[in-house]
Amino acid sequence: MRLYDYAASGNCFKVRLLLGMLGVEYERVPVDIFAGDTLTCEYAMINPVRETPVLELDGGERITQSNAILWYLAEGTVWLPDGRLERGWVAQWLAFEQERVMGGLGGPRFLLATGRATEAQVARRLATGRGALEVLDAHLAARDWLVGEAASIADLSVFAYTSVAPVEVPANVEAWLERVRALPGFVDDFVPYPENAQLGAGSSIY
Ligand SMILES: N[C@@H](CCC(=O)N[C@@H](CS)C(=O)NCC(=O)O)C(=O)O
């Protein structure tokens, strides 16, 4: 199995987290987004939308979209509950992550770290991110994990960009972040953006 991967991406980090926790052997293929690695014809063959992560199976099949990759890897393991309702809730949190956590917390992290946005642009996105944190805080007030009684891919997915939120995180969310960090096999290899991610320093789809 092979993961096309960008170390500073939360979408890639969540996949690395699950692979590590599952103890799955895989080849990590670094994609230097801002050196233009995703802009090549070769990369378009790997992922036509030119994004990371991409999981490539030993038979050559590929899966894109971080949360789809999580679902594929988690099937048949403790990371994806069996029940129909619980699976519905996992899907709900994966969609919430893409809609509000990635855009509302991951987006501003990127814009602030790389000097790409005006204050107004950041503020608009952060309003979404703060709203997401409030929803999470209320949900986690009476439970340890997002779905059911154990950690699932819903937690790993939402964890990635929440763990580097560029705003203060409320108490129940902070306690939940610590619970995720304490899970067996947890490895924090999520890195800050490199120098070539600065506006004007490299080229990418952004
Ligand atoms: N919805 C996608 C988003 C993936 C995405 O935005 N990937 C970014 C890094 S976080 C990327 O690879 N961008 C490529 C580029 O800018 O050239 C997912 O969840 O996998």
The ligand as an SDF file (V2000), in Angstrom:
LIG
                    3D

 20 19  0  0  0  0  0  0  0  0999 V2000
  -11.4130   16.9940    0.2920 N   0  0  0  0  0  0  0  0  0  0  0  0
  -10.0490   16.6150    0.0880 C   0  0  0  0  0  0  0  0  0  0  0  0
   -9.1610   17.8270    0.2460 C   0  0  0  0  0  0  0  0  0  0  0  0
   -7.7000   17.4900   -0.0660 C   0  0  0  0  0  0  0  0  0  0  0  0
   -6.8260   18.7230   -0.1190 C   0  0  0  0  0  0  0  0  0  0  0  0
   -7.3020   19.8700   -0.0410 O   0  0  0  0  0  0  0  0  0  0  0  0
   -5.5240   18.4740   -0.2530 N   0  0  0  0  0  0  0  0  0  0  0  0
   -4.5390   19.5510   -0.3310 C   0  0  0  0  0  0  0  0  0  0  0  0
   -3.6160   19.4880    0.8770 C   0  0  0  0  0  0  0  0  0  0  0  0
   -4.5330   19.6550    2.3660 S   0  0  0  0  0  0  0  0  0  0  0  0
   -3.6940   19.3460   -1.5820 C   0  0  0  0  0  0  0  0  0  0  0  0
   -3.1750   18.2730   -1.7930 O   0  0  0  0  0  0  0  0  0  0  0  0
   -3.5310   20.3640   -2.4580 N   0  0  0  0  0  0  0  0  0  0  0  0
   -2.7210   20.2160   -3.6540 C   0  0  0  0  0  0  0  0  0  0  0  0
   -2.1730   21.4880   -4.2550 C   0  0  0  0  0  0  0  0  0  0  0  0
   -2.3950   22.5600   -3.6750 O   0  0  0  0  0  0  0  0  0  0  0  0
   -1.4840   21.4350   -5.2680 O   0  0  0  0  0  0  0  0  0  0  0  0
   -9.6660   15.5050    1.0900 C   0  0  0  0  0  0  0  0  0  0  0  0
  -10.2900   15.4340    2.1490 O   0  0  0  0  0  0  0  0  0  0  0  0
   -8.7670   14.7030    0.7920 O   0  0  0  0  0  0  0  0  0  0  0  0
  1  2  1  0
  2  3  1  0
  2 18  1  0
  3  4  1  0
  4  5  1  0
  5  6  2  0
  5  7  1  0
  7  8  1  0
  8  9  1  0
  8 11  1  0
  9 10  1  0
 11 12  2  0
 11 13  1  0
 13 14  1  0
 14 15  1  0
 15 16  2  0
 15 17  1  0
 18 19  2  0
 18 20  1  0
M  END
$$$$
